[in-house]
């Protein structure tokens, strides 16, 4: 049995797609660094080291959008793209986990 098909990505400009990709890379690294999550310091250190380059790439994606005259983020469209790319699960790793039920 095949897994269910994901909905198609919404139509994005190349710069918007780059923004989404770079944003999710940063989110993934922040999730690995999150001190409220289980992990070791070396893993967090490696993620923090990689974060520097990924944030520069994110900044460059936003700079390119601005230079091309894309001055507005189309939040509903970008949110749909994030959902298709599992953004809700990925960004949840950045937050503080809920208290365990007693």
Phi and psi in radians as a Rosetta constraint file:
Dihedral C 1 N 2 CA 2 C 2 CIRCULARHARMONIC -1.469 0.35
Dihedral N 2 CA 2 C 2 N 3 CIRCULARHARMONIC 2.592 0.35
Dihedral C 2 N 3 CA 3 C 3 CIRCULARHARMONIC -1.173 0.35
Dihedral N 3 CA 3 C 3 N 4 CIRCULARHARMONIC 2.749 0.35
Dihedral C 3 N 4 CA 4 C 4 CIRCULARHARMONIC -1.111 0.35
Dihedral N 4 CA 4 C 4 N 5 CIRCULARHARMONIC 2.548 0.35
Dihedral C 4 N 5 CA 5 C 5 CIRCULARHARMONIC -1.297 0.35
Dihedral N 5 CA 5 C 5 N 6 CIRCULARHARMONIC 2.435 0.35
Dihedral C 5 N 6 CA 6 C 6 CIRCULARHARMONIC -1.329 0.35
Dihedral N 6 CA 6 C 6 N 7 CIRCULARHARMONIC 2.642 0.35
Dihedral C 6 N 7 CA 7 C 7 CIRCULARHARMONIC -1.133 0.35
Dihedral N 7 CA 7 C 7 N 8 CIRCULARHARMONIC 2.689 0.35
Dihedral C 7 N 8 CA 8 C 8 CIRCULARHARMONIC -1.205 0.35
Dihedral N 8 CA 8 C 8 N 9 CIRCULARHARMONIC 2.650 0.35
Dihedral C 8 N 9 CA 9 C 9 CIRCULARHARMONIC -1.150 0.35
Dihedral N 9 CA 9 C 9 N 10 CIRCULARHARMONIC 2.516 0.35
Dihedral C 9 N 10 CA 10 C 10 CIRCULARHARMONIC -1.192 0.35
Dihedral N 10 CA 10 C 10 N 11 CIRCULARHARMONIC 2.824 0.35
Dihedral C 10 N 11 CA 11 C 11 CIRCULARHARMONIC -1.161 0.35
Dihedral N 11 CA 11 C 11 N 12 CIRCULARHARMONIC 2.138 0.35
Dihedral C 11 N 12 CA 12 C 12 CIRCULARHARMONIC -2.193 0.35
Dihedral N 12 CA 12 C 12 N 13 CIRCULARHARMONIC 2.622 0.35
Dihedral C 12 N 13 CA 13 C 13 CIRCULARHARMONIC -1.229 0.35
Dihedral N 13 CA 13 C 13 N 14 CIRCULARHARMONIC 2.865 0.35
Dihedral C 13 N 14 CA 14 C 14 CIRCULARHARMONIC -1.045 0.35
Dihedral N 14 CA 14 C 14 N 15 CIRCULARHARMONIC -0.677 0.35
Dihedral C 14 N 15 CA 15 C 15 CIRCULARHARMONIC -1.180 0.35
Dihedral N 15 CA 15 C 15 N 16 CIRCULARHARMONIC -0.687 0.35
Dihedral C 15 N 16 CA 16 C 16 CIRCULARHARMONIC -1.130 0.35
Dihedral N 16 CA 16 C 16 N 17 CIRCULARHARMONIC -0.725 0.35
Dihedral C 16 N 17 CA 17 C 17 CIRCULARHARMONIC -1.090 0.35
Dihedral N 17 CA 17 C 17 N 18 CIRCULARHARMONIC -0.708 0.35
Dihedral C 17 N 18 CA 18 C 18 CIRCULARHARMONIC -1.108 0.35
Dihedral N 18 CA 18 C 18 N 19 CIRCULARHARMONIC -0.744 0.35
Dihedral C 18 N 19 CA 19 C 19 CIRCULARHARMONIC -1.030 0.35
Dihedral N 19 CA 19 C 19 N 20 CIRCULARHARMONIC -0.840 0.35
Dihedral C 19 N 20 CA 20 C 20 CIRCULARHARMONIC -1.057 0.35
Dihedral N 20 CA 20 C 20 N 21 CIRCULARHARMONIC -0.814 0.35
Dihedral C 20 N 21 CA 21 C 21 CIRCULARHARMONIC -1.074 0.35
Dihedral N 21 CA 21 C 21 N 22 CIRCULARHARMONIC -0.819 0.35
Dihedral C 21 N 22 CA 22 C 22 CIRCULARHARMONIC -1.178 0.35
Dihedral N 22 CA 22 C 22 N 23 CIRCULARHARMONIC -0.674 0.35
Dihedral C 22 N 23 CA 23 C 23 CIRCULARHARMONIC -1.064 0.35
Dihedral N 23 CA 23 C 23 N 24 CIRCULARHARMONIC -0.806 0.35
Dihedral C 23 N 24 CA 24 C 24 CIRCULARHARMONIC -1.160 0.35
Dihedral N 24 CA 24 C 24 N 25 CIRCULARHARMONIC -0.580 0.35
Dihedral C 24 N 25 CA 25 C 25 CIRCULARHARMONIC -1.098 0.35
Dihedral N 25 CA 25 C 25 N 26 CIRCULARHARMONIC -0.747 0.35
Dihedral C 25 N 26 CA 26 C 26 CIRCULARHARMONIC -1.131 0.35
Dihedral N 26 CA 26 C 26 N 27 CIRCULARHARMONIC -0.771 0.35
Dihedral C 26 N 27 CA 27 C 27 CIRCULARHARMONIC -1.047 0.35
Dihedral N 27 CA 27 C 27 N 28 CIRCULARHARMONIC -0.772 0.35
Dihedral C 27 N 28 CA 28 C 28 CIRCULARHARMONIC -1.034 0.35
Dihedral N 28 CA 28 C 28 N 29 CIRCULARHARMONIC -0.729 0.35
Dihedral C 28 N 29 CA 29 C 29 CIRCULARHARMONIC -1.201 0.35
Dihedral N 29 CA 29 C 29 N 30 CIRCULARHARMONIC -0.726 0.35
Dihedral C 29 N 30 CA 30 C 30 CIRCULARHARMONIC -1.080 0.35
Dihedral N 30 CA 30 C 30 N 31 CIRCULARHARMONIC -0.641 0.35
Dihedral C 30 N 31 CA 31 C 31 CIRCULARHARMONIC -1.084 0.35
Dihedral N 31 CA 31 C 31 N 32 CIRCULARHARMONIC -0.623 0.35
Dihedral C 31 N 32 CA 32 C 32 CIRCULARHARMONIC -1.279 0.35
Dihedral N 32 CA 32 C 32 N 33 CIRCULARHARMONIC -0.455 0.35
Dihedral C 32 N 33 CA 33 C 33 CIRCULARHARMONIC -1.512 0.35
Dihedral N 33 CA 33 C 33 N 34 CIRCULARHARMONIC -0.393 0.35
Dihedral C 33 N 34 CA 34 C 34 CIRCULARHARMONIC -0.833 0.35
Dihedral N 34 CA 34 C 34 N 35 CIRCULARHARMONIC 1.999 0.35
Dihedral C 34 N 35 CA 35 C 35 CIRCULARHARMONIC -1.230 0.35
Dihedral N 35 CA 35 C 35 N 36 CIRCULARHARMONIC -0.237 0.35
Dihedral C 35 N 36 CA 36 C 36 CIRCULARHARMONIC -1.462 0.35
Dihedral N 36 CA 36 C 36 N 37 CIRCULARHARMONIC -0.057 0.35
Dihedral C 36 N 37 CA 37 C 37 CIRCULARHARMONIC -1.889 0.35
Dihedral N 37 CA 37 C 37 N 38 CIRCULARHARMONIC 2.675 0.35
Dihedral C 37 N 38 CA 38 C 38 CIRCULARHARMONIC -1.174 0.35
Dihedral N 38 CA 38 C 38 N 39 CIRCULARHARMONIC 2.443 0.35
Dihedral C 38 N 39 CA 39 C 39 CIRCULARHARMONIC 2.893 0.35
Dihedral N 39 CA 39 C 39 N 40 CIRCULARHARMONIC 3.077 0.35
Dihedral C 39 N 40 CA 40 C 40 CIRCULARHARMONIC -1.897 0.35
Dihedral N 40 CA 40 C 40 N 41 CIRCULARHARMONIC 2.870 0.35
Dihedral C 40 N 41 CA 41 C 41 CIRCULARHARMONIC -1.168 0.35
Dihedral N 41 CA 41 C 41 N 42 CIRCULARHARMONIC -0.574 0.35
Dihedral C 41 N 42 CA 42 C 42 CIRCULARHARMONIC -1.130 0.35
Dihedral N 42 CA 42 C 42 N 43 CIRCULARHARMONIC -0.732 0.35
Dihedral C 42 N 43 CA 43 C 43 CIRCULARHARMONIC -1.059 0.35
Dihedral N 43 CA 43 C 43 N 44 CIRCULARHARMONIC -0.775 0.35
Dihedral C 43 N 44 CA 44 C 44 CIRCULARHARMONIC -1.122 0.35
Dihedral N 44 CA 44 C 44 N 45 CIRCULARHARMONIC -0.689 0.35
Dihedral C 44 N 45 CA 45 C 45 CIRCULARHARMONIC -1.091 0.35
Dihedral N 45 CA 45 C 45 N 46 CIRCULARHARMONIC -0.804 0.35
Dihedral C 45 N 46 CA 46 C 46 CIRCULARHARMONIC -1.084 0.35
Dihedral N 46 CA 46 C 46 N 47 CIRCULARHARMONIC -0.715 0.35
Dihedral C 46 N 47 CA 47 C 47 CIRCULARHARMONIC -1.141 0.35
Dihedral N 47 CA 47 C 47 N 48 CIRCULARHARMONIC -0.718 0.35
Dihedral C 47 N 48 CA 48 C 48 CIRCULARHARMONIC -1.127 0.35
Dihedral N 48 CA 48 C 48 N 49 CIRCULARHARMONIC -0.661 0.35
Dihedral C 48 N 49 CA 49 C 49 CIRCULARHARMONIC -1.138 0.35
Dihedral N 49 CA 49 C 49 N 50 CIRCULARHARMONIC -0.711 0.35
Dihedral C 49 N 50 CA 50 C 50 CIRCULARHARMONIC -1.249 0.35
Dihedral N 50 CA 50 C 50 N 51 CIRCULARHARMONIC -0.477 0.35
Dihedral C 50 N 51 CA 51 C 51 CIRCULARHARMONIC -1.042 0.35
Dihedral N 51 CA 51 C 51 N 52 CIRCULARHARMONIC -0.604 0.35
Dihedral C 51 N 52 CA 52 C 52 CIRCULARHARMONIC -0.996 0.35
Dihedral N 52 CA 52 C 52 N 53 CIRCULARHARMONIC -0.913 0.35
Dihedral C 52 N 53 CA 53 C 53 CIRCULARHARMONIC -1.161 0.35
Dihedral N 53 CA 53 C 53 N 54 CIRCULARHARMONIC -0.650 0.35
Dihedral C 53 N 54 CA 54 C 54 CIRCULARHARMONIC -1.212 0.35
Dihedral N 54 CA 54 C 54 N 55 CIRCULARHARMONIC -0.623 0.35
Dihedral C 54 N 55 CA 55 C 55 CIRCULARHARMONIC -1.225 0.35
Dihedral N 55 CA 55 C 55 N 56 CIRCULARHARMONIC -0.564 0.35
Dihedral C 55 N 56 CA 56 C 56 CIRCULARHARMONIC -1.127 0.35
Dihedral N 56 CA 56 C 56 N 57 CIRCULARHARMONIC -0.735 0.35
Dihedral C 56 N 57 CA 57 C 57 CIRCULARHARMONIC -1.129 0.35
Dihedral N 57 CA 57 C 57 N 58 CIRCULARHARMONIC -0.658 0.35
Dihedral C 57 N 58 CA 58 C 58 CIRCULARHARMONIC -1.122 0.35
Dihedral N 58 CA 58 C 58 N 59 CIRCULARHARMONIC -0.791 0.35
Dihedral C 58 N 59 CA 59 C 59 CIRCULARHARMONIC -1.040 0.35
Dihedral N 59 CA 59 C 59 N 60 CIRCULARHARMONIC -0.735 0.35
Dihedral C 59 N 60 CA 60 C 60 CIRCULARHARMONIC -1.131 0.35
Dihedral N 60 CA 60 C 60 N 61 CIRCULARHARMONIC -0.646 0.35
Dihedral C 60 N 61 CA 61 C 61 CIRCULARHARMONIC -1.123 0.35
Dihedral N 61 CA 61 C 61 N 62 CIRCULARHARMONIC -0.747 0.35
Dihedral C 61 N 62 CA 62 C 62 CIRCULARHARMONIC -1.194 0.35
Dihedral N 62 CA 62 C 62 N 63 CIRCULARHARMONIC -0.656 0.35
Dihedral C 62 N 63 CA 63 C 63 CIRCULARHARMONIC -1.074 0.35
Dihedral N 63 CA 63 C 63 N 64 CIRCULARHARMONIC -0.778 0.35
Dihedral C 63 N 64 CA 64 C 64 CIRCULARHARMONIC -1.072 0.35
Dihedral N 64 CA 64 C 64 N 65 CIRCULARHARMONIC -0.761 0.35
Dihedral C 64 N 65 CA 65 C 65 CIRCULARHARMONIC -1.026 0.35
Dihedral N 65 CA 65 C 65 N 66 CIRCULARHARMONIC -0.800 0.35
Dihedral C 65 N 66 CA 66 C 66 CIRCULARHARMONIC -1.095 0.35
Dihedral N 66 CA 66 C 66 N 67 CIRCULARHARMONIC -0.760 0.35
Dihedral C 66 N 67 CA 67 C 67 CIRCULARHARMONIC -1.139 0.35
Dihedral N 67 CA 67 C 67 N 68 CIRCULARHARMONIC -0.543 0.35
Dihedral C 67 N 68 CA 68 C 68 CIRCULARHARMONIC -1.426 0.35
Dihedral N 68 CA 68 C 68 N 69 CIRCULARHARMONIC -0.001 0.35
Dihedral C 68 N 69 CA 69 C 69 CIRCULARHARMONIC 1.538 0.35
Dihedral N 69 CA 69 C 69 N 70 CIRCULARHARMONIC 0.130 0.35
Dihedral C 69 N 70 CA 70 C 70 CIRCULARHARMONIC -1.460 0.35
Dihedral N 70 CA 70 C 70 N 71 CIRCULARHARMONIC 1.439 0.35
Dihedral C 70 N 71 CA 71 C 71 CIRCULARHARMONIC -1.579 0.35
Dihedral N 71 CA 71 C 71 N 72 CIRCULARHARMONIC -0.124 0.35
Dihedral C 71 N 72 CA 72 C 72 CIRCULARHARMONIC -2.159 0.35
Dihedral N 72 CA 72 C 72 N 73 CIRCULARHARMONIC 2.351 0.35
Dihedral C 72 N 73 CA 73 C 73 CIRCULARHARMONIC -1.526 0.35
Dihedral N 73 CA 73 C 73 N 74 CIRCULARHARMONIC 2.222 0.35
Dihedral C 73 N 74 CA 74 C 74 CIRCULARHARMONIC -1.553 0.35
Dihedral N 74 CA 74 C 74 N 75 CIRCULARHARMONIC 1.464 0.35
Dihedral C 74 N 75 CA 75 C 75 CIRCULARHARMONIC -0.945 0.35
Dihedral N 75 CA 75 C 75 N 76 CIRCULARHARMONIC -0.803 0.35
Dihedral C 75 N 76 CA 76 C 76 CIRCULARHARMONIC -1.049 0.35
Dihedral N 76 CA 76 C 76 N 77 CIRCULARHARMONIC -0.723 0.35
Dihedral C 76 N 77 CA 77 C 77 CIRCULARHARMONIC -1.181 0.35
Dihedral N 77 CA 77 C 77 N 78 CIRCULARHARMONIC -0.780 0.35
Dihedral C 77 N 78 CA 78 C 78 CIRCULARHARMONIC -1.180 0.35
Dihedral N 78 CA 78 C 78 N 79 CIRCULARHARMONIC -0.609 0.35
Dihedral C 78 N 79 CA 79 C 79 CIRCULARHARMONIC -1.139 0.35
Dihedral N 79 CA 79 C 79 N 80 CIRCULARHARMONIC -0.677 0.35
Dihedral C 79 N 80 CA 80 C 80 CIRCULARHARMONIC -1.088 0.35
Dihedral N 80 CA 80 C 80 N 81 CIRCULARHARMONIC -0.741 0.35
Dihedral C 80 N 81 CA 81 C 81 CIRCULARHARMONIC -1.086 0.35
Dihedral N 81 CA 81 C 81 N 82 CIRCULARHARMONIC -0.739 0.35
Dihedral C 81 N 82 CA 82 C 82 CIRCULARHARMONIC -1.089 0.35
Dihedral N 82 CA 82 C 82 N 83 CIRCULARHARMONIC -0.694 0.35
Dihedral C 82 N 83 CA 83 C 83 CIRCULARHARMONIC -1.129 0.35
Dihedral N 83 CA 83 C 83 N 84 CIRCULARHARMONIC -0.751 0.35
Dihedral C 83 N 84 CA 84 C 84 CIRCULARHARMONIC -1.064 0.35
Dihedral N 84 CA 84 C 84 N 85 CIRCULARHARMONIC -0.614 0.35
Dihedral C 84 N 85 CA 85 C 85 CIRCULARHARMONIC -1.599 0.35
Dihedral N 85 CA 85 C 85 N 86 CIRCULARHARMONIC 0.363 0.35
Dihedral C 85 N 86 CA 86 C 86 CIRCULARHARMONIC 1.165 0.35
Dihedral N 86 CA 86 C 86 N 87 CIRCULARHARMONIC 0.529 0.35
Dihedral C 86 N 87 CA 87 C 87 CIRCULARHARMONIC -1.112 0.35
Dihedral N 87 CA 87 C 87 N 88 CIRCULARHARMONIC -0.565 0.35
Dihedral C 87 N 88 CA 88 C 88 CIRCULARHARMONIC -1.114 0.35
Dihedral N 88 CA 88 C 88 N 89 CIRCULARHARMONIC -0.787 0.35
Dihedral C 88 N 89 CA 89 C 89 CIRCULARHARMONIC -1.166 0.35
Dihedral N 89 CA 89 C 89 N 90 CIRCULARHARMONIC -0.746 0.35
Dihedral C 89 N 90 CA 90 C 90 CIRCULARHARMONIC -1.162 0.35
Dihedral N 90 CA 90 C 90 N 91 CIRCULARHARMONIC -0.700 0.35
Dihedral C 90 N 91 CA 91 C 91 CIRCULARHARMONIC -1.312 0.35
Dihedral N 91 CA 91 C 91 N 92 CIRCULARHARMONIC -0.423 0.35
Dihedral C 91 N 92 CA 92 C 92 CIRCULARHARMONIC -1.106 0.35
Dihedral N 92 CA 92 C 92 N 93 CIRCULARHARMONIC -0.451 0.35
Dihedral C 92 N 93 CA 93 C 93 CIRCULARHARMONIC -1.258 0.35
Dihedral N 93 CA 93 C 93 N 94 CIRCULARHARMONIC -0.218 0.35
Dihedral C 93 N 94 CA 94 C 94 CIRCULARHARMONIC -1.499 0.35
Dihedral N 94 CA 94 C 94 N 95 CIRCULARHARMONIC -0.388 0.35
Dihedral C 94 N 95 CA 95 C 95 CIRCULARHARMONIC -1.454 0.35
Dihedral N 95 CA 95 C 95 N 96 CIRCULARHARMONIC 2.954 0.35
Dihedral C 95 N 96 CA 96 C 96 CIRCULARHARMONIC -1.363 0.35
Dihedral N 96 CA 96 C 96 N 97 CIRCULARHARMONIC 2.216 0.35
Dihedral C 96 N 97 CA 97 C 97 CIRCULARHARMONIC -1.122 0.35
Dihedral N 97 CA 97 C 97 N 98 CIRCULARHARMONIC 2.622 0.35
Dihedral C 97 N 98 CA 98 C 98 CIRCULARHARMONIC -1.139 0.35
Dihedral N 98 CA 98 C 98 N 99 CIRCULARHARMONIC 2.744 0.35
Dihedral C 98 N 99 CA 99 C 99 CIRCULARHARMONIC -1.132 0.35
Dihedral N 99 CA 99 C 99 N 100 CIRCULARHARMONIC 2.467 0.35
Dihedral C 99 N 100 CA 100 C 100 CIRCULARHARMONIC -1.183 0.35
Dihedral N 100 CA 100 C 100 N 101 CIRCULARHARMONIC 2.531 0.35
Dihedral C 100 N 101 CA 101 C 101 CIRCULARHARMONIC -1.168 0.35
Dihedral N 101 CA 101 C 101 N 102 CIRCULARHARMONIC 2.398 0.35
